[in-house]
């Protein structure tokens, strides 16, 4: 059983870093369609409330601070996940306080990031759908001969469910693996005590 558990803990530590990197990559891509469509549609960048698509282009500017924060969240999640390797959580046969702390931090960070990210992105998606006049946007882009930039898709907003659920699942598996590890450690301790008693 120990061999299976050891293989699982190594896999989960690697997956944790990969899941954190996914959040980081998402922060780099979320503004792509918004930039292509909306930024260049603002006739007066100094007065974005007066643009001809109903003030909807303002969302590009409104999301800038969030996007920078999301970038830092991704970096922090990667660093916290790397603490699993720094504390040898991926290879230790016996866990110590540092291992409990690194697993706890990883779990808490992923939960907080998922809740924060979902609340923010859901709000921006609602703003995107309710303030942009997509008919006018398509007309203007077509007139400027860049109609291929038009999309009413909410892909970059919707994919956040996957992006944040993956780290959550990995975190839950890390905690379940920790419970399994504790049980195996207790069983091993009992066997050693019995062995000492016999001799």
Rosetta silent file (secondary structure, phi, psi, omega in degrees, C-alpha in Angstrom):
SEQUENCE: XXXXXXXXXXXXXXXXXXXXXXXXXXXXXXXXXXXXXXXXXXXXXXXXXXXXXXXXXXXXXXXXXXXXXXXXXXXXXXXXXXXXXXXXXXXXXXXXXXXXXXXXXXXXXXXXXXXXXXXXXXXXXXXXXXXXXXXXXXXXXXXXXXXXXXXXXXXXXXXXXXXXXXXXXXXXXXXXXXXXXXXXXXXXXXXXXXXXXXX
SCORE:     score description
SCORE:     0.000 S_00000001
   1 L     0.000  -35.492 -177.635    0.000    0.000    0.000 S_00000001
   2 H   -62.165  -38.250 -178.935    2.857    2.342    0.815 S_00000001
   3 H   -63.964  -41.745  178.673    4.236    2.130   -2.732 S_00000001
   4 H   -64.663  -42.109 -179.216    0.881    3.109   -4.242 S_00000001
   5 H   -66.060  -39.574  179.592    0.491    5.961   -1.814 S_00000001
   6 H   -64.802  -40.207  178.079    4.033    7.222   -2.493 S_00000001
   7 H   -65.392  -40.412 -179.568    3.408    7.203   -6.250 S_00000001
   8 H   -65.462  -42.662 -177.206    0.135    9.056   -5.758 S_00000001
   9 H   -66.023  -35.002  177.626    1.655   11.749   -3.553 S_00000001
  10 H   -67.127  -44.790  179.368    4.379   12.422   -6.129 S_00000001
  11 H   -60.993  -43.433 -177.830    1.828   12.628   -8.947 S_00000001
  12 H   -66.545  -36.040  177.946   -0.416   14.990   -6.959 S_00000001
  13 H   -65.344  -40.948  178.096    2.448   17.365   -6.147 S_00000001
  14 H   -67.464  -42.764  178.610    3.350   17.618   -9.839 S_00000001
  15 H   -63.144  -33.595  178.920   -0.325   18.063  -10.798 S_00000001
  16 H   -62.972  -42.626  177.816   -0.654   20.827   -8.217 S_00000001
  17 H   -66.303  -42.437  179.488    2.096   22.839   -9.890 S_00000001
  18 H   -63.062  -40.904  179.586    0.583   22.187  -13.331 S_00000001
  19 H   -65.492  -37.618  177.120   -2.881   23.277  -12.126 S_00000001
  20 H   -66.970  -38.762  177.799   -1.410   26.496  -10.703 S_00000001
  21 H   -64.035  -31.284  177.436    0.372   27.127  -14.011 S_00000001
  22 H   -62.605  -41.706  177.028   -3.019   26.768  -15.721 S_00000001
  23 H   -62.648  -42.280  179.271   -4.347   29.715  -13.686 S_00000001
  24 H   -62.174  -46.241 -179.994   -1.272   31.736  -14.662 S_00000001
  25 H   -64.193  -36.380  177.409   -1.718   30.935  -18.372 S_00000001
  26 H   -61.722  -39.872  179.612   -5.400   31.830  -18.142 S_00000001
  27 H   -63.232  -27.664  179.194   -4.474   35.271  -16.814 S_00000001
  28 H   -78.904  -22.731 -174.749   -2.360   35.789  -19.946 S_00000001
  29 H  -105.095  -18.959 -171.099   -5.186   34.869  -22.307 S_00000001
  30 L   -60.220  -29.546 -176.323   -8.383   36.196  -20.755 S_00000001
  31 L   -90.977    0.163 -172.992   -8.024   39.696  -22.257 S_00000001
  32 H   -56.310  -59.522 -177.750   -7.202   38.502  -25.785 S_00000001
  33 H   -64.927  -36.959  179.701  -10.637   38.803  -27.435 S_00000001
  34 H   -62.879  -41.222  178.649  -11.495   41.920  -25.465 S_00000001
  35 H   -65.019  -49.181 -177.489   -8.359   43.665  -26.707 S_00000001
  36 H   -58.575  -42.755 -175.617   -8.864   42.610  -30.314 S_00000001
  37 H   -84.250  -46.888 -163.964  -12.506   43.690  -30.388 S_00000001
  38 H   -99.106  -38.873 -173.529  -12.915   46.559  -27.988 S_00000001
  39 H   -58.290  -47.662 -177.667   -9.711   48.477  -27.401 S_00000001
  40 H   -78.682   -2.717  177.557   -9.376   49.690  -30.971 S_00000001
  41 H   -87.934   -5.090 -177.084  -13.104   50.472  -31.143 S_00000001
  42 L   -84.224  108.830 -178.214  -12.764   53.387  -28.757 S_00000001
  43 L   -65.039  -28.928  179.823  -12.860   56.560  -30.859 S_00000001
  44 L  -134.639   99.838 -175.158  -11.649   58.631  -27.923 S_00000001
  45 L   -64.143  -21.500 -179.462   -9.496   56.697  -25.466 S_00000001
  46 L   -81.518  -18.483 -178.457   -9.659   59.578  -23.010 S_00000001
  47 L  -133.571   71.596 -171.569  -13.461   59.493  -22.916 S_00000001
  48 H   -72.310  -11.679  176.639  -14.437   55.852  -23.173 S_00000001
  49 H   -71.886  -17.128 -176.448  -17.991   56.470  -21.941 S_00000001
  50 H   -99.636   13.666 -179.585  -18.769   58.101  -25.277 S_00000001
  51 L   -69.414  161.924 -171.265  -17.803   55.228  -27.548 S_00000001
  52 L   -89.562   17.299  173.168  -20.384   54.148  -30.066 S_00000001
  53 L  -119.697   39.427  170.659  -21.004   50.690  -28.696 S_00000001
  54 L    72.322   26.638 -179.981  -22.890   51.831  -25.639 S_00000001
  55 L    75.990    2.169 -176.564  -19.976   52.295  -23.269 S_00000001
  56 L   -66.770  -27.187 -179.484  -19.361   48.563  -23.445 S_00000001
  57 L   -65.485  -15.416  179.136  -15.730   48.983  -24.402 S_00000001
  58 H   -59.297  -26.322 -177.500  -15.132   50.302  -20.904 S_00000001
  59 H   -60.322  -30.927  178.815  -15.006   46.687  -19.676 S_00000001
  60 H   -60.265  -43.864  178.132  -11.569   46.344  -21.281 S_00000001
  61 H   -72.768  -39.640 -178.120  -10.225   49.051  -18.972 S_00000001
  62 H   -62.032  -30.330 -177.034  -12.270   47.921  -15.993 S_00000001
  63 H   -85.541   -6.253 -176.398  -10.741   44.437  -16.182 S_00000001
  64 H   -59.992  -49.135 -179.856   -7.137   45.629  -16.261 S_00000001
  65 H   -61.771  -43.981  178.272   -6.674   45.710  -12.476 S_00000001
  66 H   -59.670  -43.200 -177.950   -8.386   42.341  -12.094 S_00000001
  67 H   -63.228  -39.584  176.669   -6.201   40.852  -14.809 S_00000001
  68 H   -65.312  -40.562  177.500   -3.023   42.058  -13.069 S_00000001
  69 H   -64.351  -41.220  179.308   -4.267   40.627   -9.776 S_00000001
  70 H   -63.099  -37.999  176.648   -5.098   37.326  -11.482 S_00000001
  71 H   -59.182  -46.330  179.234   -1.574   37.207  -12.900 S_00000001
  72 H   -67.925  -35.152  176.354   -0.136   37.572   -9.379 S_00000001
  73 H   -61.047  -43.718  177.978   -2.583   34.999   -8.023 S_00000001
  74 H   -59.991  -43.677  179.487   -1.285   32.531  -10.618 S_00000001
  75 H   -64.209  -43.897  179.596    2.327   33.234   -9.633 S_00000001
  76 H   -63.755  -41.095  178.000    1.536   32.887   -5.922 S_00000001
  77 H   -62.148  -39.314  177.759   -0.292   29.590   -6.512 S_00000001
  78 H   -63.080  -45.561 -179.252    2.735   28.252   -8.391 S_00000001
  79 H   -63.488  -41.803  179.028    5.079   29.270   -5.566 S_00000001
  80 H   -65.509  -40.363  177.456    2.830   27.721   -2.913 S_00000001
  81 H   -64.669  -34.913  177.379    2.572   24.514   -4.952 S_00000001
  82 H   -65.579  -23.028  177.383    6.355   24.456   -5.254 S_00000001
  83 H   -63.543  -23.719  175.701    6.488   24.418   -1.449 S_00000001
  84 H   -62.632  -38.975  178.746    5.221   20.828   -1.725 S_00000001
  85 H   -76.654  -37.747 -179.634    8.491   19.929   -3.434 S_00000001
  86 H   -63.642  -31.267  178.591   10.619   22.096   -1.126 S_00000001
  87 L   -93.640    8.095  179.676    9.239   20.225    1.898 S_00000001
  88 L    58.847   31.725  178.041    9.690   16.881    0.099 S_00000001
  89 L   -63.766  -24.604 -177.942    5.971   16.172    0.314 S_00000001
  90 L   -80.103  -17.636 -175.542    6.320   14.265   -2.950 S_00000001
  91 L  -124.631  -13.123 -173.875    8.937   11.791   -1.667 S_00000001
  92 L   -70.692  134.639  174.537    8.679   11.528    2.128 S_00000001
  93 L   -77.793  -31.071  178.612    7.661    8.234    3.618 S_00000001
  94 L  -124.406  130.362 -179.301    6.790   10.023    6.843 S_00000001
  95 L   -87.957  145.456  177.070    5.203   13.465    6.943 S_00000001
  96 L  -116.827 -178.409 -177.252    6.303   16.223    9.306 S_00000001
  97 H   -56.858  -39.691 -179.054    4.758   19.552   10.307 S_00000001
  98 H   -60.490  -34.738  178.579    6.216   21.252    7.221 S_00000001
  99 H   -69.689  -40.998  177.413    4.359   18.795    4.996 S_00000001
 100 H   -62.643  -41.260 -178.917    1.055   19.437    6.769 S_00000001
 101 H   -65.080  -45.669 -177.957    1.602   23.184    6.435 S_00000001
 102 H   -65.220  -38.749  177.265    2.435   23.057    2.712 S_00000001
 103 H   -67.695  -42.999  178.645   -0.601   20.885    1.949 S_00000001
 104 H   -62.384  -42.788  178.512   -2.835   23.133    4.063 S_00000001
 105 H   -64.091  -42.148  179.473   -1.522   26.287    2.370 S_00000001
 106 H   -61.880  -45.512  179.878   -2.008   24.781   -1.081 S_00000001
 107 H   -62.723  -49.307 -177.813   -5.580   23.779   -0.275 S_00000001
 108 H   -63.278  -41.966 -179.138   -6.478   27.158    1.286 S_00000001
 109 H   -64.172  -41.911 -179.602   -4.864   29.161   -1.537 S_00000001
 110 H   -68.313  -38.172  177.861   -6.677   27.205   -4.244 S_00000001
 111 H   -65.406  -47.386 -179.922  -10.046   27.525   -2.503 S_00000001
 112 H   -61.947  -43.688 -179.478   -9.610   31.281   -1.980 S_00000001
 113 H   -63.453  -40.760 -178.593   -8.425   31.804   -5.570 S_00000001
 114 H   -65.740  -44.588 -179.728  -11.359   29.823   -6.987 S_00000001
 115 H   -65.600  -48.685  179.769  -13.989   31.726   -4.981 S_00000001
 116 H   -60.578  -47.276 -178.157  -12.420   35.125   -5.683 S_00000001
 117 H   -62.801  -43.295 -179.009  -11.885   34.368   -9.369 S_00000001
 118 H   -63.605  -46.241 -179.426  -15.405   33.059   -9.913 S_00000001
 119 H   -59.854  -45.828 -178.422  -17.080   36.066   -8.252 S_00000001
 120 H   -65.175  -49.629 -174.496  -14.982   38.537  -10.264 S_00000001
 121 H   -69.000  -37.874  177.248  -15.289   36.821  -13.640 S_00000001
 122 H   -60.952  -38.978  177.901  -19.018   36.144  -13.294 S_00000001
 123 H   -65.678  -44.024  179.291  -19.534   39.858  -12.671 S_00000001
 124 H   -67.335  -35.303  176.917  -17.464   40.891  -15.685 S_00000001
 125 H   -62.339  -43.611  178.724  -19.270   38.390  -17.888 S_00000001
 126 H   -61.557  -42.196  178.124  -22.604   39.910  -16.888 S_00000001
 127 H   -63.863  -42.615  179.569  -21.279   43.392  -17.669 S_00000001
 128 H   -58.180  -46.088 -176.964  -19.927   42.193  -21.017 S_00000001
 129 H   -75.363  -29.742 -173.373  -23.286   40.754  -22.063 S_00000001
 130 H   -93.323  -18.851 -174.710  -25.442   43.584  -20.752 S_00000001
 131 H  -108.863  -18.775 -177.468  -23.517   46.694  -21.850 S_00000001
 132 L   -90.685  130.642  173.411  -22.114   45.891  -25.292 S_00000001
 133 L   -87.244   94.813 -172.846  -24.287   46.465  -28.346 S_00000001
 134 H   -66.827  -30.352  178.057  -23.045   43.475  -30.350 S_00000001
 135 H   -64.763  -46.137  178.771  -24.989   44.460  -33.482 S_00000001
 136 H   -67.435  -38.088  178.947  -23.316   47.863  -33.563 S_00000001
 137 H   -61.946  -46.057  179.495  -19.953   46.327  -32.705 S_00000001
 138 H   -63.409  -40.483 -179.693  -20.178   43.869  -35.607 S_00000001
 139 H   -61.958  -44.703 -178.372  -21.263   46.663  -37.974 S_00000001
 140 H   -68.297  -40.729  179.813  -18.321   48.860  -37.032 S_00000001
 141 H   -65.717  -38.938  178.696  -15.774   46.053  -37.241 S_00000001
 142 H   -65.378  -41.784  179.575  -17.113   45.024  -40.652 S_00000001
 143 H   -62.556  -34.802  179.710  -16.948   48.636  -41.858 S_00000001
 144 L   -84.460    3.228  179.275  -13.310   48.805  -40.742 S_00000001
 145 L    62.826   33.017  173.406  -12.689   45.532  -42.606 S_00000001
 146 L  -128.024   38.798 -177.321  -11.709   43.688  -39.436 S_00000001
 147 H   -60.747  -22.709  179.644  -14.980   41.755  -39.099 S_00000001
 148 H   -68.558  -12.717  177.334  -13.067   38.576  -38.276 S_00000001
 149 H   -79.551  -15.341 -175.657  -12.306   40.124  -34.872 S_00000001
 150 L   -72.300  136.595  170.352  -15.981   40.086  -33.957 S_00000001
 151 L  -157.747  138.131  174.022  -17.239   37.501  -31.507 S_00000001
 152 L  -101.976    9.149 -178.421  -20.127   37.436  -29.079 S_00000001
 153 L   -66.239  144.745  175.316  -18.618   34.333  -27.481 S_00000001
 154 L  -108.193   27.032 -175.935  -18.116   34.246  -23.736 S_00000001
 155 H   -51.082  -50.134 -175.282  -15.485   31.502  -24.035 S_00000001
 156 H   -67.029  -24.296  175.256  -12.805   33.298  -22.010 S_00000001
 157 H   -80.527  -43.887 -174.535  -15.291   33.956  -19.230 S_00000001
 158 H   -69.615  -32.068 -175.857  -16.826   30.459  -19.239 S_00000001
 159 L   -68.577  -11.742 -179.742  -13.552   28.544  -19.248 S_00000001
 160 H   -62.194  -26.022  177.240  -12.767   29.892  -15.780 S_00000001
 161 H   -59.610  -47.514  179.105  -14.889   27.059  -14.342 S_00000001
 162 H   -65.645  -45.580 -175.710  -12.385   24.533  -15.696 S_00000001
 163 H   -58.782  -39.751 -177.206   -9.358   26.668  -14.843 S_00000001
 164 H   -92.779  -22.339  179.049  -10.310   26.995  -11.163 S_00000001
 165 H   -73.174  -35.671 -178.999  -11.957   23.592  -10.664 S_00000001
 166 H   -58.705  -50.904  176.882   -8.799   21.694  -11.654 S_00000001
 167 H   -61.876  -34.272  177.873   -6.684   23.146   -8.788 S_00000001
 168 H   -62.889  -45.437  179.766   -9.612   22.561   -6.414 S_00000001
 169 H   -62.567  -44.652  179.056   -9.848   18.884   -7.366 S_00000001
 170 H   -61.253  -40.434  179.482   -6.080   18.441   -7.013 S_00000001
 171 H   -63.829  -42.716  178.013   -6.215   20.137   -3.585 S_00000001
 172 H   -62.496  -42.273  178.176   -9.009   17.857   -2.402 S_00000001
 173 H   -64.556  -35.138  176.396   -7.026   14.830   -3.603 S_00000001
 174 H   -62.883  -41.389  179.312   -3.972   16.139   -1.719 S_00000001
 175 H   -67.594  -42.891  178.147   -6.005   16.299    1.490 S_00000001
 176 H   -63.491  -38.967  176.814   -7.451   12.806    0.907 S_00000001
 177 H   -64.390  -36.935  177.525   -3.946   11.542    0.230 S_00000001
 178 H   -62.403  -43.211  178.136   -2.812   13.157    3.485 S_00000001
 179 H   -61.660  -43.811  177.887   -5.537   11.293    5.376 S_00000001
 180 H   -61.191  -42.203 -179.810   -4.463    8.052    3.706 S_00000001
 181 H   -62.178  -44.062  179.682   -0.840    8.828    4.611 S_00000001
 182 H   -61.404  -42.207  178.904   -1.710    9.436    8.265 S_00000001
 183 H   -63.442  -43.085  178.285   -3.548    6.111    8.451 S_00000001
 184 H   -64.807  -39.604  178.018   -0.601    4.261    6.919 S_00000001
 185 H   -63.808  -40.829  178.136    1.817    5.995    9.300 S_00000001
 186 H   -66.335  -40.971  177.871   -0.349    5.010   12.270 S_00000001
 187 H   -63.601  -41.313  179.405   -0.588    1.415   11.033 S_00000001
 188 H   -65.307  -39.699  178.784    3.177    1.269   10.584 S_00000001
 189 H   -62.857  -41.186  178.949    3.729    2.688   14.065 S_00000001
 190 H   -63.044  -43.057  179.868    1.427    0.036   15.543 S_00000001
 191 H   -64.608  -40.085  178.839    3.264   -2.765   13.773 S_00000001
 192 H   -64.814  -40.386  178.779    6.639   -1.453   14.970 S_00000001
 193 H   -64.606  -40.314  177.826    5.377   -1.251   18.563 S_00000001
 194 H   -65.523  -39.167  179.074    4.077   -4.806   18.369 S_00000001
 195 H   -64.195  -40.801  179.098    7.388   -5.976   16.936 S_00000001
 196 H   -67.209  -37.691 -179.503    9.292   -4.341   19.784 S_00000001
 197 H   -66.005  -37.265 -178.891    6.965   -5.875   22.321 S_00000001
 198 H   -68.844  -43.370 -179.552    7.525   -9.374   20.918 S_00000001
 199 L   -75.058    0.000    0.000   11.290   -9.045   20.975 S_00000001
